[in-house]
């Protein structure tokens, strides 16, 4: 491509199909980000539940030892 053709491409008004394709790609990326956030939050919930369970067992065992 020569310089003039490249310059025209930069300032070209996108077609409705190009705009729709760009919006679709953006929406798919945002969905992936949101799903990643859900997975992360779910992992945190599982981690905290397991930690609580483990600490309750530990505290109960220590309380029984001291009796």
mmCIF file as Biopython writes it, N, C-alpha, C and O atoms, coordinates in Angstrom:
data_model
#
loop_
_atom_site.group_PDB
_atom_site.id
_atom_site.type_symbol
_atom_site.label_atom_id
_atom_site.label_alt_id
_atom_site.label_comp_id
_atom_site.label_asym_id
_atom_site.label_entity_id
_atom_site.label_seq_id
_atom_site.pdbx_PDB_ins_code
_atom_site.Cartn_x
_atom_site.Cartn_y
_atom_site.Cartn_z
_atom_site.occupancy
_atom_site.B_iso_or_equiv
_atom_site.auth_seq_id
_atom_site.auth_asym_id
_atom_site.pdbx_PDB_model_num
ATOM 1   N N  . UNK A ? 1  ? 0.840   -1.197  0.000  1.0 0.0 1  A 1 
ATOM 2   C CA . UNK A ? 1  ? 0.000   0.000   0.000  1.0 0.0 1  A 1 
ATOM 3   C C  . UNK A ? 1  ? 0.874   1.245   0.000  1.0 0.0 1  A 1 
ATOM 4   O O  . UNK A ? 1  ? 1.929   1.295   0.632  1.0 0.0 1  A 1 
ATOM 5   N N  . UNK A ? 2  ? 0.411   2.222   -0.712 1.0 0.0 2  A 1 
ATOM 6   C CA . UNK A ? 2  ? 1.153   3.470   -0.664 1.0 0.0 2  A 1 
ATOM 7   C C  . UNK A ? 2  ? 0.627   4.344   0.470  1.0 0.0 2  A 1 
ATOM 8   O O  . UNK A ? 2  ? -0.370  4.018   1.113  1.0 0.0 2  A 1 
ATOM 9   N N  . UNK A ? 3  ? 1.292   5.421   0.694  1.0 0.0 3  A 1 
ATOM 10  C CA . UNK A ? 3  ? 0.958   6.296   1.824  1.0 0.0 3  A 1 
ATOM 11  C C  . UNK A ? 3  ? -0.463  6.834   1.718  1.0 0.0 3  A 1 
ATOM 12  O O  . UNK A ? 3  ? -1.174  6.882   2.721  1.0 0.0 3  A 1 
ATOM 13  N N  . UNK A ? 4  ? -0.890  7.239   0.531  1.0 0.0 4  A 1 
ATOM 14  C CA . UNK A ? 4  ? -2.226  7.813   0.348  1.0 0.0 4  A 1 
ATOM 15  C C  . UNK A ? 4  ? -3.311  6.787   0.676  1.0 0.0 4  A 1 
ATOM 16  O O  . UNK A ? 4  ? -4.307  7.128   1.314  1.0 0.0 4  A 1 
ATOM 17  N N  . UNK A ? 5  ? -3.132  5.543   0.251  1.0 0.0 5  A 1 
ATOM 18  C CA . UNK A ? 5  ? -4.112  4.491   0.525  1.0 0.0 5  A 1 
ATOM 19  C C  . UNK A ? 5  ? -4.194  4.212   2.021  1.0 0.0 5  A 1 
ATOM 20  O O  . UNK A ? 5  ? -5.285  4.035   2.564  1.0 0.0 5  A 1 
ATOM 21  N N  . UNK A ? 6  ? -3.059  4.172   2.675  1.0 0.0 6  A 1 
ATOM 22  C CA . UNK A ? 6  ? -3.041  3.949   4.122  1.0 0.0 6  A 1 
ATOM 23  C C  . UNK A ? 6  ? -3.710  5.099   4.863  1.0 0.0 6  A 1 
ATOM 24  O O  . UNK A ? 6  ? -4.427  4.878   5.839  1.0 0.0 6  A 1 
ATOM 25  N N  . UNK A ? 7  ? -3.479  6.316   4.406  1.0 0.0 7  A 1 
ATOM 26  C CA . UNK A ? 7  ? -4.078  7.489   5.033  1.0 0.0 7  A 1 
ATOM 27  C C  . UNK A ? 7  ? -5.594  7.468   4.875  1.0 0.0 7  A 1 
ATOM 28  O O  . UNK A ? 7  ? -6.324  7.801   5.809  1.0 0.0 7  A 1 
ATOM 29  N N  . UNK A ? 8  ? -6.064  7.080   3.701  1.0 0.0 8  A 1 
ATOM 30  C CA . UNK A ? 8  ? -7.512  6.984   3.481  1.0 0.0 8  A 1 
ATOM 31  C C  . UNK A ? 8  ? -8.128  5.939   4.408  1.0 0.0 8  A 1 
ATOM 32  O O  . UNK A ? 8  ? -9.228  6.130   4.925  1.0 0.0 8  A 1 
ATOM 33  N N  . UNK A ? 9  ? -7.421  4.847   4.611  1.0 0.0 9  A 1 
ATOM 34  C CA . UNK A ? 9  ? -7.915  3.768   5.479  1.0 0.0 9  A 1 
ATOM 35  C C  . UNK A ? 9  ? -8.068  4.247   6.926  1.0 0.0 9  A 1 
ATOM 36  O O  . UNK A ? 9  ? -9.006  3.850   7.616  1.0 0.0 9  A 1 
ATOM 37  N N  . UNK A ? 10 ? -7.158  5.089   7.377  1.0 0.0 10 A 1 
ATOM 38  C CA . UNK A ? 10 ? -7.195  5.598   8.751  1.0 0.0 10 A 1 
ATOM 39  C C  . UNK A ? 10 ? -8.436  6.458   8.978  1.0 0.0 10 A 1 
ATOM 40  O O  . UNK A ? 10 ? -9.055  6.380   10.039 1.0 0.0 10 A 1 
ATOM 41  N N  . UNK A ? 11 ? -8.797  7.259   8.012  1.0 0.0 11 A 1 
ATOM 42  C CA . UNK A ? 11 ? -9.914  8.196   8.179  1.0 0.0 11 A 1 
ATOM 43  C C  . UNK A ? 11 ? -11.231 7.685   7.589  1.0 0.0 11 A 1 
ATOM 44  O O  . UNK A ? 11 ? -12.216 8.422   7.556  1.0 0.0 11 A 1 
ATOM 45  N N  . UNK A ? 12 ? -11.257 6.458   7.134  1.0 0.0 12 A 1 
ATOM 46  C CA . UNK A ? 12 ? -12.459 5.866   6.537  1.0 0.0 12 A 1 
ATOM 47  C C  . UNK A ? 12 ? -13.533 5.666   7.610  1.0 0.0 12 A 1 
ATOM 48  O O  . UNK A ? 12 ? -13.232 5.240   8.725  1.0 0.0 12 A 1 
ATOM 49  N N  . UNK A ? 13 ? -14.758 5.967   7.273  1.0 0.0 13 A 1 
ATOM 50  C CA . UNK A ? 13 ? -15.882 5.741   8.192  1.0 0.0 13 A 1 
ATOM 51  C C  . UNK A ? 13 ? -16.213 4.250   8.144  1.0 0.0 13 A 1 
ATOM 52  O O  . UNK A ? 13 ? -16.433 3.703   7.063  1.0 0.0 13 A 1 
ATOM 53  N N  . UNK A ? 14 ? -16.252 3.588   9.302  1.0 0.0 14 A 1 
ATOM 54  C CA . UNK A ? 14 ? -16.521 2.143   9.294  1.0 0.0 14 A 1 
ATOM 55  C C  . UNK A ? 14 ? -17.952 1.837   8.857  1.0 0.0 14 A 1 
ATOM 56  O O  . UNK A ? 14 ? -18.873 2.622   9.084  1.0 0.0 14 A 1 
ATOM 57  N N  . UNK A ? 15 ? -18.111 0.683   8.229  1.0 0.0 15 A 1 
ATOM 58  C CA . UNK A ? 15 ? -19.445 0.250   7.816  1.0 0.0 15 A 1 
ATOM 59  C C  . UNK A ? 15 ? -20.194 -0.256  9.045  1.0 0.0 15 A 1 
ATOM 60  O O  . UNK A ? 15 ? -19.579 -0.571  10.064 1.0 0.0 15 A 1 
ATOM 61  N N  . UNK A ? 16 ? -21.522 -0.335  8.951  1.0 0.0 16 A 1 
ATOM 62  C CA . UNK A ? 16 ? -22.286 -0.897  10.082 1.0 0.0 16 A 1 
ATOM 63  C C  . UNK A ? 16 ? -21.824 -2.307  10.447 1.0 0.0 16 A 1 
ATOM 64  O O  . UNK A ? 16 ? -21.811 -2.668  11.624 1.0 0.0 16 A 1 
ATOM 65  N N  . UNK A ? 17 ? -21.446 -3.105  9.452  1.0 0.0 17 A 1 
ATOM 66  C CA . UNK A ? 17 ? -20.977 -4.467  9.720  1.0 0.0 17 A 1 
ATOM 67  C C  . UNK A ? 17 ? -19.661 -4.442  10.496 1.0 0.0 17 A 1 
ATOM 68  O O  . UNK A ? 17 ? -19.468 -5.248  11.406 1.0 0.0 17 A 1 
ATOM 69  N N  . UNK A ? 18 ? -18.764 -3.536  10.150 1.0 0.0 18 A 1 
ATOM 70  C CA . UNK A ? 18 ? -17.493 -3.413  10.866 1.0 0.0 18 A 1 
ATOM 71  C C  . UNK A ? 18 ? -17.723 -2.962  12.307 1.0 0.0 18 A 1 
ATOM 72  O O  . UNK A ? 18 ? -17.072 -3.454  13.229 1.0 0.0 18 A 1 
ATOM 73  N N  . UNK A ? 19 ? -18.646 -2.032  12.494 1.0 0.0 19 A 1 
ATOM 74  C CA . UNK A ? 19 ? -18.967 -1.561  13.846 1.0 0.0 19 A 1 
ATOM 75  C C  . UNK A ? 19 ? -19.556 -2.701  14.671 1.0 0.0 19 A 1 
ATOM 76  O O  . UNK A ? 19 ? -19.189 -2.894  15.830 1.0 0.0 19 A 1 
ATOM 77  N N  . UNK A ? 20 ? -20.478 -3.456  14.061 1.0 0.0 20 A 1 
ATOM 78  C CA . UNK A ? 20 ? -21.106 -4.579  14.767 1.0 0.0 20 A 1 
ATOM 79  C C  . UNK A ? 20 ? -20.064 -5.635  15.135 1.0 0.0 20 A 1 
ATOM 80  O O  . UNK A ? 20 ? -20.095 -6.182  16.238 1.0 0.0 20 A 1 
ATOM 81  N N  . UNK A ? 21 ? -19.144 -5.920  14.218 1.0 0.0 21 A 1 
ATOM 82  C CA . UNK A ? 21 ? -18.105 -6.917  14.494 1.0 0.0 21 A 1 
ATOM 83  C C  . UNK A ? 21 ? -17.202 -6.465  15.635 1.0 0.0 21 A 1 
ATOM 84  O O  . UNK A ? 21 ? -16.816 -7.266  16.486 1.0 0.0 21 A 1 
ATOM 85  N N  . UNK A ? 22 ? -16.867 -5.179  15.646 1.0 0.0 22 A 1 
ATOM 86  C CA . UNK A ? 22 ? -16.028 -4.639  16.725 1.0 0.0 22 A 1 
ATOM 87  C C  . UNK A ? 22 ? -16.764 -4.710  18.063 1.0 0.0 22 A 1 
ATOM 88  O O  . UNK A ? 22 ? -16.175 -5.076  19.079 1.0 0.0 22 A 1 
ATOM 89  N N  . UNK A ? 23 ? -18.047 -4.362  18.061 1.0 0.0 23 A 1 
ATOM 90  C CA . UNK A ? 23 ? -18.832 -4.416  19.297 1.0 0.0 23 A 1 
ATOM 91  C C  . UNK A ? 23 ? -18.979 -5.846  19.797 1.0 0.0 23 A 1 
ATOM 92  O O  . UNK A ? 23 ? -18.936 -6.093  21.002 1.0 0.0 23 A 1 
ATOM 93  N N  . UNK A ? 24 ? -19.154 -6.795  18.865 1.0 0.0 24 A 1 
ATOM 94  C CA . UNK A ? 24 ? -19.256 -8.203  19.248 1.0 0.0 24 A 1 
ATOM 95  C C  . UNK A ? 24 ? -17.958 -8.681  19.897 1.0 0.0 24 A 1 
ATOM 96  O O  . UNK A ? 24 ? -17.985 -9.349  20.930 1.0 0.0 24 A 1 
ATOM 97  N N  . UNK A ? 25 ? -16.831 -8.340  19.294 1.0 0.0 25 A 1 
ATOM 98  C CA . UNK A ? 25 ? -15.541 -8.740  19.858 1.0 0.0 25 A 1 
ATOM 99  C C  . UNK A ? 25 ? -15.354 -8.139  21.247 1.0 0.0 25 A 1 
ATOM 100 O O  . UNK A ? 25 ? -14.863 -8.812  22.154 1.0 0.0 25 A 1 
ATOM 101 N N  . UNK A ? 26 ? -15.739 -6.886  21.417 1.0 0.0 26 A 1 
ATOM 102 C CA . UNK A ? 26 ? -15.627 -6.232  22.724 1.0 0.0 26 A 1 
ATOM 103 C C  . UNK A ? 26 ? -16.523 -6.908  23.749 1.0 0.0 26 A 1 
ATOM 104 O O  . UNK A ? 26 ? -16.110 -7.131  24.887 1.0 0.0 26 A 1 
ATOM 105 N N  . UNK A ? 27 ? -17.752 -7.236  23.351 1.0 0.0 27 A 1 
ATOM 106 C CA . UNK A ? 27 ? -18.689 -7.892  24.265 1.0 0.0 27 A 1 
ATOM 107 C C  . UNK A ? 27 ? -18.172 -9.266  24.682 1.0 0.0 27 A 1 
ATOM 108 O O  . UNK A ? 27 ? -18.315 -9.657  25.840 1.0 0.0 27 A 1 
ATOM 109 N N  . UNK A ? 28 ? -17.573 -10.000 23.742 1.0 0.0 28 A 1 
ATOM 110 C CA . UNK A ? 28 ? -17.026 -11.314 24.085 1.0 0.0 28 A 1 
ATOM 111 C C  . UNK A ? 28 ? -15.861 -11.195 25.060 1.0 0.0 28 A 1 
ATOM 112 O O  . UNK A ? 28 ? -15.733 -12.005 25.977 1.0 0.0 28 A 1 
ATOM 113 N N  . UNK A ? 29 ? -15.012 -10.190 24.866 1.0 0.0 29 A 1 
ATOM 114 C CA . UNK A ? 29 ? -13.907 -9.978  25.806 1.0 0.0 29 A 1 
ATOM 115 C C  . UNK A ? 29 ? -14.420 -9.594  27.187 1.0 0.0 29 A 1 
ATOM 116 O O  . UNK A ? 29 ? -13.899 -10.072 28.195 1.0 0.0 29 A 1 
ATOM 117 N N  . UNK A ? 30 ? -15.431 -8.742  27.244 1.0 0.0 30 A 1 
ATOM 118 C CA . UNK A ? 30 ? -16.007 -8.348  28.533 1.0 0.0 30 A 1 
ATOM 119 C C  . UNK A ? 30 ? -16.646 -9.540  29.235 1.0 0.0 30 A 1 
ATOM 120 O O  . UNK A ? 30 ? -16.567 -9.654  30.458 1.0 0.0 30 A 1 
ATOM 121 N N  . UNK A ? 31 ? -17.280 -10.431 28.470 1.0 0.0 31 A 1 
ATOM 122 C CA . UNK A ? 31 ? -17.863 -11.642 29.057 1.0 0.0 31 A 1 
ATOM 123 C C  . UNK A ? 31 ? -16.774 -12.516 29.664 1.0 0.0 31 A 1 
ATOM 124 O O  . UNK A ? 31 ? -16.936 -13.037 30.767 1.0 0.0 31 A 1 
ATOM 125 N N  . UNK A ? 32 ? -15.667 -12.679 28.946 1.0 0.0 32 A 1 
ATOM 126 C CA . UNK A ? 32 ? -14.559 -13.472 29.484 1.0 0.0 32 A 1 
ATOM 127 C C  . UNK A ? 32 ? -14.012 -12.865 30.770 1.0 0.0 32 A 1 
ATOM 128 O O  . UNK A ? 32 ? -13.696 -13.589 31.714 1.0 0.0 32 A 1 
ATOM 129 N N  . UNK A ? 33 ? -13.899 -11.553 30.811 1.0 0.0 33 A 1 
ATOM 130 C CA . UNK A ? 33 ? -13.424 -10.891 32.026 1.0 0.0 33 A 1 
ATOM 131 C C  . UNK A ? 33 ? -14.398 -11.123 33.184 1.0 0.0 33 A 1 
ATOM 132 O O  . UNK A ? 33 ? -13.983 -11.403 34.309 1.0 0.0 33 A 1 
ATOM 133 N N  . UNK A ? 34 ? -15.692 -11.004 32.894 1.0 0.0 34 A 1 
ATOM 134 C CA . UNK A ? 34 ? -16.705 -11.201 33.943 1.0 0.0 34 A 1 
ATOM 135 C C  . UNK A ? 34 ? -16.685 -12.643 34.444 1.0 0.0 34 A 1 
ATOM 136 O O  . UNK A ? 34 ? -16.786 -12.883 35.648 1.0 0.0 34 A 1 
ATOM 137 N N  . UNK A ? 35 ? -16.555 -13.601 33.531 1.0 0.0 35 A 1 
ATOM 138 C CA . UNK A ? 35 ? -16.500 -15.004 33.934 1.0 0.0 35 A 1 
ATOM 139 C C  . UNK A ? 35 ? -15.259 -15.279 34.782 1.0 0.0 35 A 1 
ATOM 140 O O  . UNK A ? 35 ? -15.314 -16.065 35.728 1.0 0.0 35 A 1 
ATOM 141 N N  . UNK A ? 36 ? -14.161 -14.646 34.450 1.0 0.0 36 A 1 
ATOM 142 C CA . UNK A ? 36 ? -12.949 -14.789 35.255 1.0 0.0 36 A 1 
ATOM 143 C C  . UNK A ? 36 ? -13.186 -14.255 36.665 1.0 0.0 36 A 1 
ATOM 144 O O  . UNK A ? 36 ? -12.755 -14.863 37.645 1.0 0.0 36 A 1 
ATOM 145 N N  . UNK A ? 37 ? -13.868 -13.125 36.764 1.0 0.0 37 A 1 
ATOM 146 C CA . UNK A ? 37 ? -14.198 -12.558 38.071 1.0 0.0 37 A 1 
ATOM 147 C C  . UNK A ? 37 ? -15.075 -13.483 38.885 1.0 0.0 37 A 1 
ATOM 148 O O  . UNK A ? 37 ? -14.879 -13.631 40.091 1.0 0.0 37 A 1 
ATOM 149 N N  . UNK A ? 38 ? -16.052 -14.114 38.224 1.0 0.0 38 A 1 
ATOM 150 C CA . UNK A ? 38 ? -16.937 -15.058 38.917 1.0 0.0 38 A 1 
ATOM 151 C C  . UNK A ? 38 ? -16.140 -16.255 39.420 1.0 0.0 38 A 1 
ATOM 152 O O  . UNK A ? 38 ? -16.325 -16.692 40.556 1.0 0.0 38 A 1 
ATOM 153 N N  . UNK A ? 39 ? -15.255 -16.785 38.582 1.0 0.0 39 A 1 
ATOM 154 C CA . UNK A ? 39 ? -14.423 -17.923 39.002 1.0 0.0 39 A 1 
ATOM 155 C C  . UNK A ? 39 ? -13.550 -17.554 40.190 1.0 0.0 39 A 1 
ATOM 156 O O  . UNK A ? 39 ? -13.400 -18.336 41.129 1.0 0.0 39 A 1 
ATOM 157 N N  . UNK A ? 40 ? -12.978 -16.363 40.143 1.0 0.0 40 A 1 
ATOM 158 C CA . UNK A ? 40 ? -12.125 -15.912 41.243 1.0 0.0 40 A 1 
ATOM 159 C C  . UNK A ? 40 ? -12.929 -15.774 42.530 1.0 0.0 40 A 1 
ATOM 160 O O  . UNK A ? 40 ? -12.495 -16.231 43.587 1.0 0.0 40 A 1 
ATOM 161 N N  . UNK A ? 41 ? -14.092 -15.148 42.446 1.0 0.0 41 A 1 
ATOM 162 C CA . UNK A ? 41 ? -14.928 -14.964 43.635 1.0 0.0 41 A 1 
ATOM 163 C C  . UNK A ? 41 ? -15.377 -16.312 44.191 1.0 0.0 41 A 1 
ATOM 164 O O  . UNK A ? 41 ? -15.399 -16.510 45.406 1.0 0.0 41 A 1 
ATOM 165 N N  . UNK A ? 42 ? -15.730 -17.225 43.315 1.0 0.0 42 A 1 
ATOM 166 C CA . UNK A ? 42 ? -16.145 -18.561 43.758 1.0 0.0 42 A 1 
ATOM 167 C C  . UNK A ? 42 ? -15.005 -19.272 44.479 1.0 0.0 42 A 1 
ATOM 168 O O  . UNK A ? 42 ? -15.220 -19.946 45.486 1.0 0.0 42 A 1 
ATOM 169 N N  . UNK A ? 43 ? -13.796 -19.117 43.956 1.0 0.0 43 A 1 
ATOM 170 C CA . UNK A ? 43 ? -12.632 -19.723 44.606 1.0 0.0 43 A 1 
ATOM 171 C C  . UNK A ? 43 ? -12.389 -19.124 45.982 1.0 0.0 43 A 1 
ATOM 172 O O  . UNK A ? 43 ? -12.032 -19.838 46.919 1.0 0.0 43 A 1 
ATOM 173 N N  . UNK A ? 44 ? -12.580 -17.819 46.107 1.0 0.0 44 A 1 
ATOM 174 C CA . UNK A ? 44 ? -12.412 -17.169 47.411 1.0 0.0 44 A 1 
ATOM 175 C C  . UNK A ? 44 ? -13.441 -17.676 48.414 1.0 0.0 44 A 1 
ATOM 176 O O  . UNK A ? 44 ? -13.112 -17.903 49.578 1.0 0.0 44 A 1 
ATOM 177 N N  . UNK A ? 45 ? -14.670 -17.854 47.976 1.0 0.0 45 A 1 
ATOM 178 C CA . UNK A ? 45 ? -15.713 -18.362 48.870 1.0 0.0 45 A 1 
ATOM 179 C C  . UNK A ? 45 ? -15.341 -19.762 49.352 1.0 0.0 45 A 1 
ATOM 180 O O  . UNK A ? 45 ? -15.434 -20.058 50.543 1.0 0.0 45 A 1 
ATOM 181 N N  . UNK A ? 46 ? -14.922 -20.616 48.428 1.0 0.0 46 A 1 
ATOM 182 C CA . UNK A ? 46 ? -14.515 -21.981 48.799 1.0 0.0 46 A 1 
ATOM 183 C C  . UNK A ? 46 ? -13.332 -21.957 49.750 1.0 0.0 46 A 1 
ATOM 184 O O  . UNK A ? 46 ? -13.314 -22.683 50.744 1.0 0.0 46 A 1 
ATOM 185 N N  . UNK A ? 47 ? -12.337 -21.118 49.446 1.0 0.0 47 A 1 
ATOM 186 C CA . UNK A ? 47 ? -11.162 -21.003 50.314 1.0 0.0 47 A 1 
ATOM 187 C C  . UNK A ? 47 ? -11.567 -20.586 51.723 1.0 0.0 47 A 1 
ATOM 188 O O  . UNK A ? 47 ? -11.126 -21.191 52.700 1.0 0.0 47 A 1 
ATOM 189 N N  . UNK A ? 48 ? -12.404 -19.555 51.834 1.0 0.0 48 A 1 
ATOM 190 C CA . UNK A ? 48 ? -12.800 -19.061 53.155 1.0 0.0 48 A 1 
ATOM 191 C C  . UNK A ? 48 ? -13.633 -20.074 53.916 1.0 0.0 48 A 1 
ATOM 192 O O  . UNK A ? 48 ? -13.465 -20.205 55.129 1.0 0.0 48 A 1 
ATOM 193 N N  . UNK A ? 49 ? -14.517 -20.792 53.257 1.0 0.0 49 A 1 
ATOM 194 C CA . UNK A ? 49 ? -15.304 -21.834 53.928 1.0 0.0 49 A 1 
ATOM 195 C C  . UNK A ? 49 ? -14.393 -22.927 54.470 1.0 0.0 49 A 1 
ATOM 196 O O  . UNK A ? 49 ? -14.564 -23.383 55.601 1.0 0.0 49 A 1 
ATOM 197 N N  . UNK A ? 50 ? -13.422 -23.348 53.656 1.0 0.0 50 A 1 
ATOM 198 C CA . UNK A ? 50 ? -12.489 -24.385 54.111 1.0 0.0 50 A 1 
ATOM 199 C C  . UNK A ? 50 ? -11.619 -23.888 55.264 1.0 0.0 50 A 1 
ATOM 200 O O  . UNK A ? 50 ? -11.333 -24.642 56.194 1.0 0.0 50 A 1 
ATOM 201 N N  . UNK A ? 51 ? -11.209 -22.655 55.209 1.0 0.0 51 A 1 
ATOM 202 C CA . UNK A ? 51 ? -10.403 -22.081 56.285 1.0 0.0 51 A 1 
ATOM 203 C C  . UNK A ? 51 ? -11.215 -22.030 57.578 1.0 0.0 51 A 1 
ATOM 204 O O  . UNK A ? 51 ? -10.703 -22.383 58.640 1.0 0.0 51 A 1 
ATOM 205 N N  . UNK A ? 52 ? -12.451 -21.604 57.505 1.0 0.0 52 A 1 
ATOM 206 C CA . UNK A ? 52 ? -13.321 -21.541 58.685 1.0 0.0 52 A 1 
ATOM 207 C C  . UNK A ? 52 ? -13.496 -22.935 59.284 1.0 0.0 52 A 1 
ATOM 208 O O  . UNK A ? 52 ? -13.406 -23.115 60.498 1.0 0.0 52 A 1 
ATOM 209 N N  . UNK A ? 53 ? -13.748 -23.916 58.421 1.0 0.0 53 A 1 
ATOM 210 C CA . UNK A ? 53 ? -13.925 -25.292 58.894 1.0 0.0 53 A 1 
ATOM 211 C C  . UNK A ? 53 ? -12.658 -25.775 59.602 1.0 0.0 53 A 1 
ATOM 212 O O  . UNK A ? 53 ? -12.727 -26.350 60.688 1.0 0.0 53 A 1 
ATOM 213 N N  . UNK A ? 54 ? -11.511 -25.540 58.983 1.0 0.0 54 A 1 
ATOM 214 C CA . UNK A ? 54 ? -10.240 -25.971 59.557 1.0 0.0 54 A 1 
ATOM 215 C C  . UNK A ? 54 ? -9.977  -25.284 60.895 1.0 0.0 54 A 1 
ATOM 216 O O  . UNK A ? 54 ? -9.541  -25.937 61.843 1.0 0.0 54 A 1 
ATOM 217 N N  . UNK A ? 55 ? -10.231 -23.993 60.989 1.0 0.0 55 A 1 
ATOM 218 C CA . UNK A ? 55 ? -9.971  -23.253 62.222 1.0 0.0 55 A 1 
ATOM 219 C C  . UNK A ? 55 ? -10.925 -23.658 63.343 1.0 0.0 55 A 1 
ATOM 220 O O  . UNK A ? 55 ? -10.530 -23.703 64.508 1.0 0.0 55 A 1 
ATOM 221 N N  . UNK A ? 56 ? -12.171 -23.950 63.000 1.0 0.0 56 A 1 
ATOM 222 C CA . UNK A ? 56 ? -13.119 -24.413 64.022 1.0 0.0 56 A 1 
ATOM 223 C C  . UNK A ? 56 ? -12.669 -25.756 64.598 1.0 0.0 56 A 1 
ATOM 224 O O  . UNK A ? 56 ? -12.748 -25.981 65.806 1.0 0.0 56 A 1 
ATOM 225 N N  . UNK A ? 57 ? -12.197 -26.644 63.722 1.0 0.0 57 A 1 
ATOM 226 C CA . UNK A ? 57 ? -11.702 -27.945 64.192 1.0 0.0 57 A 1 
ATOM 227 C C  . UNK A ? 57 ? -10.484 -27.745 65.090 1.0 0.0 57 A 1 
ATOM 228 O O  . UNK A ? 57 ? -10.366 -28.388 66.133 1.0 0.0 57 A 1 
ATOM 229 N N  . UNK A ? 58 ? -9.591  -26.866 64.691 1.0 0.0 58 A 1 
ATOM 230 C CA . UNK A ? 58 ? -8.395  -26.592 65.478 1.0 0.0 58 A 1 
ATOM 231 C C  . UNK A ? 58 ? -8.753  -26.029 66.851 1.0 0.0 58 A 1 
ATOM 232 O O  . UNK A ? 58 ? -8.226  -26.481 67.867 1.0 0.0 58 A 1 
ATOM 233 N N  . UNK A ? 59 ? -9.641  -25.052 66.880 1.0 0.0 59 A 1 
ATOM 234 C CA . UNK A ? 59 ? -10.027 -24.417 68.149 1.0 0.0 59 A 1 
ATOM 235 C C  . UNK A ? 59 ? -10.737 -25.415 69.054 1.0 0.0 59 A 1 
ATOM 236 O O  . UNK A ? 59 ? -10.503 -25.434 70.262 1.0 0.0 59 A 1 
ATOM 237 N N  . UNK A ? 60 ? -11.596 -26.239 68.483 1.0 0.0 60 A 1 
ATOM 238 C CA . UNK A ? 60 ? -12.296 -27.253 69.277 1.0 0.0 60 A 1 
ATOM 239 C C  . UNK A ? 60 ? -11.307 -28.244 69.869 1.0 0.0 60 A 1 
ATOM 240 O O  . UNK A ? 60 ? -11.413 -28.613 71.039 1.0 0.0 60 A 1 
ATOM 241 N N  . UNK A ? 61 ? -10.348 -28.673 69.064 1.0 0.0 61 A 1 
ATOM 242 C CA . UNK A ? 61 ? -9.349  -29.635 69.544 1.0 0.0 61 A 1 
ATOM 243 C C  . UNK A ? 61 ? -8.505  -29.025 70.662 1.0 0.0 61 A 1 
ATOM 244 O O  . UNK A ? 61 ? -8.235  -29.697 71.657 1.0 0.0 61 A 1 
ATOM 245 N N  . UNK A ? 62 ? -8.091  -27.792 70.524 1.0 0.0 62 A 1 
ATOM 246 C CA . UNK A ? 62 ? -7.288  -27.123 71.554 1.0 0.0 62 A 1 
ATOM 247 C C  . UNK A ? 62 ? -8.107  -26.909 72.834 1.0 0.0 62 A 1 
ATOM 248 O O  . UNK A ? 62 ? -7.580  -27.020 73.942 1.0 0.0 62 A 1 
ATOM 249 N N  . UNK A ? 63 ? -9.390  -26.605 72.670 1.0 0.0 63 A 1 
ATOM 250 C CA . UNK A ? 63 ? -10.239 -26.401 73.845 1.0 0.0 63 A 1 
ATOM 251 C C  . UNK A ? 63 ? -10.403 -27.715 74.603 1.0 0.0 63 A 1 
ATOM 252 O O  . UNK A ? 63 ? -10.409 -27.717 75.834 1.0 0.0 63 A 1 
ATOM 253 N N  . UNK A ? 64 ? -10.536 -28.832 73.889 1.0 0.0 64 A 1 
ATOM 254 C CA . UNK A ? 64 ? -10.654 -30.129 74.533 1.0 0.0 64 A 1 
ATOM 255 C C  . UNK A ? 64 ? -9.363  -30.538 75.221 1.0 0.0 64 A 1 
ATOM 256 O O  . UNK A ? 64 ? -9.400  -31.178 76.272 1.0 0.0 64 A 1 
ATOM 257 N N  . UNK A ? 65 ? -8.226  -30.180 74.649 1.0 0.0 65 A 1 
ATOM 258 C CA . UNK A ? 65 ? -6.939  -30.489 75.251 1.0 0.0 65 A 1 
ATOM 259 C C  . UNK A ? 65 ? -6.746  -29.768 76.582 1.0 0.0 65 A 1 
ATOM 260 O O  . UNK A ? 65 ? -6.162  -30.317 77.517 1.0 0.0 65 A 1 
ATOM 261 N N  . UNK A ? 66 ? -7.240  -28.543 76.658 1.0 0.0 66 A 1 
ATOM 262 C CA . UNK A ? 66 ? -7.008  -27.751 77.861 1.0 0.0 66 A 1 
ATOM 263 C C  . UNK A ? 66 ? -7.969  -28.094 78.989 1.0 0.0 66 A 1 
ATOM 264 O O  . UNK A ? 66 ? -7.811  -27.587 80.100 1.0 0.0 66 A 1 
ATOM 265 N N  . UNK A ? 67 ? -8.959  -28.937 78.734 1.0 0.0 67 A 1 
ATOM 266 C CA . UNK A ? 67 ? -9.910  -29.298 79.802 1.0 0.0 67 A 1 
ATOM 267 C C  . UNK A ? 67 ? -9.364  -30.343 80.724 1.0 0.0 67 A 1 
ATOM 268 O O  . UNK A ? 67 ? -10.042 -30.749 81.668 1.0 0.0 67 A 1 
#
